Amino acid sequence: MALSFRLFLIVFAMLVANQPSIVDARRGGGKRPQGGNRPQGGFRPQGGNRPQLEDALEEFDSDRPMGGNRPQGGDRPPRGPPSVGVFSISAEKPELLGSIAKSRGVTLAPVNGLTAVYESKLDDPETPPAVPPAVPPTAPVIARRRLFDDRTPENMKFFASTSNDGGATWTTGEEVVIANLPADVIARKPTLSADGTKLFFVGASGSIKDTPSAIHYADCTTPTSCAYAGKAFEQPGKIVSGCAFANGKLIVPVGPDMKTAEPPTADPLSRRSLLRRKGPKGPKGEKFEEMKELVGKAWVSDCDFTAGSAVACKATAEITMPAEDDDAMGRGPSAFRGSMIYANDQFEFYGSGKGAWPVVSKDATTWTRSTAAVDLPGPDPSCAKTSSDLVCAAFGKKRRGGH
């Protein structure tokens, strides 16, 4: 009897001692190592597999280069502007020459060798110090508030750098000063004319989605010393988000309608109000088709920069990008988002999306695909012709072979 009771106590003690393990086993096999080896988020590609066309159409809603590579991990805002590559362009493939650090929205012009005007973050400790202008401006060119969307970094300014070796090395950036810039104009997306005397930029007082936007311009004596001259182009009620200029012609991509204020409602959370908030978007497929029609269209304008003109460039036609070949390389539909050069008595447009570049025209109205096509390094390129080479700046990466 005593032996049986003693065995009972031993068995009972063992059960009590092993009880936490039993509970853990029921919950999934004990403690999981911190961090574990489980793939975070499974096998879904970081950033998702959004359709290429939707990626391209988003250019209307942000200043991310069309068709570009979305930062891995979704829509987290970048900490600062990345480097923009400068490439030598030939019939084979782009060759990386150098890069412009802490830059975005780069525009190139064959001035002082090569000149690049770009956006950079003002409060970045690595941003080069500004050079004091001879005449203090009445308003510096600075984006104090968001212009394109919530991902746009604040405190952006324009800087200029030059290269005397064809784009391989660049001088320390100097701040671009635009004297007399209206206090309510936030300047973004610069475009420098080939002779360096005109600086165009997108201007608005807030987000271009719901604030009137236009292309403004400044007269420049040097790439870093400019004076505000007025509006170059506007389309009331439309979103204006970029431009290209050459030989007196300005090309502006056709944008969607600007968002308007919603009518007030007694119950902001009512079903009717929630439906109204969708506004002009409508069903996803409907918006997709509407935006698809806009991607390949642009306004072309003749410009007169004489004093007294309220708007310097008047739209003369709405142009359409020529169709791509069935086997065209590239990502997304062709679009007038890039830069324009006037050479050999014709306009050359280096744009975004699939297709042979450049497209060419005698009058900037009717465009055809060039028979001497080149491979571009990335979307929304800015190109300039030097005495011996075609050079483009873009958010692109050096490729190891093939197109």
Order of alpha helices (4+ residues) and beta strands (2+ residues): alpha-alpha-beta-beta-beta-beta-beta-beta-beta-beta-beta-beta-beta-beta-beta-alpha-alpha-beta-beta-beta-beta-beta-beta-beta-beta
